[in-house]
Amino acid sequence: MVRIVTDSTSDLPPEIARELGITVVPAYVHFGSRSYRDGVDITPEQIYEKMVTEPVHPTTSSPAPGDFTAAYEQLSREADEIVCLTVTSKQSAIYEAALAGKQSYKGKSRIEVVDSQSVTMGLGLMAMLAAHEARSGKSMDGVLEAVRSAIPRTHGMAMLDTIKHALKGGRVGKGGGLLGSLVKVKPMLEIKDGWIRLCGVTRTRSAGIERLCQCVTRHLPIEGAAVVHSNALHEAEALAERIRSLSPSTPPVIAKLGSALGVHGGPQSLVVIVRERKTEAEKAAEREARAKRFTLPTLRIPHRQ
């Protein structure tokens, strides 16, 4: 039996994690000297309230290696193989903590740790995929093959209501600092190749939501989708409905942006995650084949003597 582990930055809705038997190891959120386990000791709603009322900006940290070791030991009582999926190693130390936890593990179960190269429900969708593959009877190698295939096909875009929380958390560089003076713009972030980068701004939320929809359209056809929000449920539901109209067979998961990432995104953020059905290389090959198919033959005009 294969069991799945992920970290709380996946933002998996608790009911989905329970239904699929996914173990979630919490990251930590710190307000000064006080520490909270993400999703255990503090909820997303509480973190956003504290961001408004507390004078100290919160910080985050990865789970300790021992937290992962404890999860592996617990699961090894019923599983011979364990797949642990983590947030991108380019933005967090969680992947290294999961590896260190594996090295400390003394049991007999085989453990593989995979860097998802994604964040929030990009990671969450991969954990769900892994759990479904395991439940279908796939071996660990089959589960790993499915997940690794999904990594390059997973894309995301986020709209923040303001850049100030990302600036305080150190998640954007000097370019973001320049945007900080433009308080009314809505920063757009792209999640690509494991990095979170500024990819533009919009002047209104409605324009930002259009950009999020364009992200979905650009990657059609899709086989998985999610809308993640921080205290913006109405907009998230409306965005999910638009995604359903674009891909009726792929109803998106609606999730809350958890504490570990929410402290950087801040309230009123919206994120869209999609997993393409085909890779970019496959889509390019199809476009080339279509172009050849519809190319008109060259007309040859006989030379007059």
C-alpha positions in Angstrom: 0.0 0.0 0.0 1.2 3.5 -0.9 0.4 6.4 1.4 0.7 10.1 0.6 2.3 12.9 2.7 2.3 16.6 1.9 2.9 19.9 3.7 0.3 22.5 4.7 1.3 24.9 2.0 -0.6 22.7 -0.3 -3.8 24.4 1.0 -5.7 21.1 0.6 -9.2 21.5 2.0 -9.3 19.3 5.2 -12.3 17.3 4.0 -10.4 16.3 0.8 -7.3 15.3 2.8 -9.4 13.2 5.1 -11.3 11.6 2.2 -8.2 10.7 0.3 -6.2 9.7 3.4 -3.5 12.3 2.7 -1.3 13.2 5.8 -0.6 16.9 6.0 2.5 18.1 7.9 2.0 21.7 9.1 4.4 24.6 8.5 4.7 27.2 11.2 3.5 30.8 11.5 5.2 33.2 13.9 3.9 36.4 15.5 6.9 37.7 17.4 7.6 35.0 20.0 4.4 33.1 19.5 4.3 30.2 17.1 1.4 28.4 15.5 1.1 25.3 13.4 -0.5 26.2 10.1 -4.1 24.9 9.9 -3.8 23.3 13.4 -3.3 26.1 15.9 -4.5 28.9 13.7 -7.0 29.2 10.8 -6.6 31.3 7.7 -9.3 33.7 9.0 -7.5 34.2 12.2 -4.2 35.0 10.5 -5.7 37.6 8.2 -7.4 39.2 11.2 -4.1 39.3 13.1 -2.4 40.8 10.0 -4.7 43.8 10.4 -4.7 44.1 14.2 -1.2 43.0 15.3 1.7 45.5 15.1 4.2 42.7 14.2 4.1 41.2 10.7 4.1 37.4 10.8 6.8 35.2 9.5 6.8 31.6 8.5 9.1 28.6 8.8 9.2 25.0 7.6 8.3 22.0 9.6 11.1 20.5 11.5 12.7 17.3 10.0 11.3 15.5 13.1 7.8 16.4 12.1 8.2 14.5 8.9 9.9 11.6 10.6 7.0 11.3 13.0 4.6 11.3 10.0 6.6 8.6 8.2 6.7 6.5 11.4 3.0 6.8 11.9 2.2 5.8 8.3 4.7 2.9 8.2 2.5 1.0 10.5 0.1 0.4 7.6 2.1 1.3 4.5 5.0 -0.3 2.8 5.7 2.7 0.6 5.3 6.5 1.3 5.4 9.3 -1.2 6.0 12.8 0.2 5.2 15.8 -2.0 6.4 19.2 -0.9 6.2 22.9 -1.9 8.8 24.1 -4.4 12.4 24.0 -3.0 13.1 27.3 -4.8 10.9 29.2 -2.4 11.0 27.1 0.8 13.2 24.9 2.9 10.4 22.4 3.4 11.7 20.0 0.7 15.1 19.8 2.6 13.2 19.2 5.9 11.3 16.3 4.3 14.5 14.8 3.0 16.2 15.2 6.4 13.2 13.5 8.0 13.6 10.6 5.7 17.2 10.2 6.7 16.3 10.1 10.3 13.6 7.5 9.7 14.6 4.0 11.0 11.7 2.0 9.7 11.4 -0.4 6.8 9.0 1.5 4.5 10.3 2.9 1.3 10.1 6.6 1.2 10.4 9.0 -1.8 10.4 12.8 -1.5 9.3 14.8 -4.5 9.7 18.5 -5.1 6.5 19.6 -6.7 8.0 22.8 -8.2 4.7 24.4 -7.3 2.9 26.1 -4.5 -0.6 26.2 -2.9 -3.1 24.0 -4.8 -0.6 23.3 -7.5 1.0 21.0 -4.9 -2.5 20.1 -3.6 -3.7 18.9 -7.0 -0.5 16.7 -7.2 -1.2 15.2 -3.8 -4.8 14.5 -4.8 -3.5 12.8 -8.1 -1.0 10.7 -6.1 -3.7 9.6 -3.7 -6.1 8.6 -6.5 -3.3 6.7 -8.3 -2.4 4.9 -5.0 -6.1 4.0 -4.4 -6.4 2.6 -7.9 -3.8 0.0 -7.0 -0.7 1.7 -8.5 2.7 0.8 -7.1 5.0 3.6 -5.8 6.7 3.7 -9.2 3.4 4.2 -10.9 2.4 7.0 -8.5 5.8 8.7 -9.0 5.4 8.5 -12.7 2.0 10.1 -12.6 3.2 12.9 -10.3 6.4 13.6 -12.2 4.4 13.8 -15.5 2.1 16.4 -13.8 4.9 18.7 -12.7 5.6 20.4 -16.0 1.9 20.5 -16.9 1.0 22.5 -13.7 0.7 26.2 -14.0 -0.6 29.0 -11.8 -1.2 32.7 -11.6 -2.1 34.9 -8.6 -3.6 38.4 -8.1 -2.8 40.2 -4.9 -4.8 43.0 -3.6 -1.6 44.8 -2.5 2.1 44.2 -2.8 2.8 45.3 0.8 2.6 41.9 2.5 4.9 40.3 0.0 7.3 43.1 0.4 7.3 42.7 4.2 7.8 39.0 3.9 10.7 39.4 1.5 9.0 37.4 -1.3 9.6 40.0 -4.0 12.7 41.9 -5.0 13.5 45.5 -5.9 11.0 45.5 -8.8 8.3 44.8 -6.3 9.5 47.6 -4.1 9.0 50.0 -7.0 5.4 48.7 -7.3 4.9 49.4 -3.6 4.6 53.1 -4.3 1.7 52.4 -6.7 -0.7 51.4 -3.9 -3.8 51.1 -6.1 -2.4 48.5 -8.6 -3.1 44.8 -8.3 0.2 42.8 -8.7 0.0 39.7 -10.8 2.3 36.8 -10.0 3.2 33.9 -12.2 4.0 30.4 -10.8 6.4 28.8 -13.2 9.3 26.4 -13.0 9.2 26.5 -9.2 9.5 30.3 -9.0 7.0 33.0 -8.1 7.6 36.1 -10.1 5.8 39.3 -10.8 4.4 39.2 -14.3 2.5 42.5 -14.4 -0.1 44.7 -12.7 -3.7 45.6 -13.3 -5.5 48.7 -12.1 -8.7 46.9 -11.0 -9.6 43.6 -9.5 -12.0 42.9 -12.4 -9.0 43.3 -14.9 -6.9 41.0 -12.7 -9.6 38.3 -12.7 -9.7 38.5 -16.5 -5.9 37.8 -16.5 -6.6 34.8 -14.3 -9.2 33.5 -16.8 -6.7 34.0 -19.6 -4.3 31.8 -17.7 -6.8 29.0 -17.9 -7.7 29.6 -21.5 -4.0 29.6 -22.5 -3.5 26.1 -21.1 -6.7 24.4 -22.4 -7.5 21.5 -22.4 -7.0 20.9 -18.7 -7.5 17.9 -16.5 -7.3 19.6 -13.1 -8.0 23.1 -11.7 -8.3 25.0 -8.4 -9.2 28.5 -7.2 -7.6 29.6 -4.0 -8.6 32.7 -2.1 -8.0 34.6 1.1 -11.2 36.1 2.4 -12.6 36.5 -1.2 -15.1 33.6 -1.4 -17.6 35.3 -3.6 -15.1 36.2 -6.2 -13.5 32.7 -6.0 -16.9 31.1 -6.6 -17.6 33.3 -9.6 -14.1 32.5 -11.0 -14.7 28.8 -10.5 -17.9 29.0 -12.4 -16.2 30.7 -15.3 -13.6 27.9 -15.3 -16.4 25.3 -15.4 -17.8 27.0 -18.5 -14.4 26.8 -20.2 -13.8 23.2 -19.1 -17.1 21.6 -18.1 -15.5 18.2 -17.3 -13.1 19.7 -14.9 -14.9 21.3 -11.9 -12.3 23.3 -10.0 -11.6 22.8 -6.3 -12.2 25.9 -4.2 -9.7 26.3 -1.4 -8.6 28.8 1.2 -5.1 30.3 1.0 -3.5 28.9 4.2 -1.6 30.8 6.8 1.9 29.8 5.6 1.4 31.4 2.2 -1.4 33.9 3.2 1.0 35.9 5.3 2.9 36.8 2.1 -0.2 37.2 -0.2 -2.4 38.9 2.3 -6.2 39.3 2.4 -8.2 39.4 -0.8 -5.8 37.4 -2.9 -7.0 35.1 -5.7 -5.0 32.2 -7.2 -5.8 30.0 -10.1 -4.1 26.7 -10.7 -4.5 24.5 -13.8 -3.0 21.2 -14.9 -2.8 20.8 -18.6 -4.0 17.6 -20.2 -1.0 17.8 -22.6 2.5 19.0 -22.4 3.7 22.1 -24.2 5.8 19.9 -26.5 2.7 17.8 -27.4 0.6 20.9 -28.1 3.4 22.4 -30.3 3.6 19.1 -32.3 -0.2 19.2 -32.8 0.0 22.9 -34.0 2.7 22.0 -36.4 0.7 19.0 -37.7 -2.4 21.2 -38.2 -0.3 23.8 -40.0 1.0 21.1 -42.4 -2.5 19.7 -42.9 -4.0 23.0 -44.0 -1.1 24.4 -46.0 -2.2 25.0 -49.6 -0.3 23.3 -52.3 2.0 25.4 -54.4 0.6 26.3 -57.8 3.0 25.7 -60.6 2.3 27.9 -63.7 3.7 26.4 -66.9 6.3 28.5 -68.6 5.1 29.9 -72.0 7.4 29.1 -74.9 
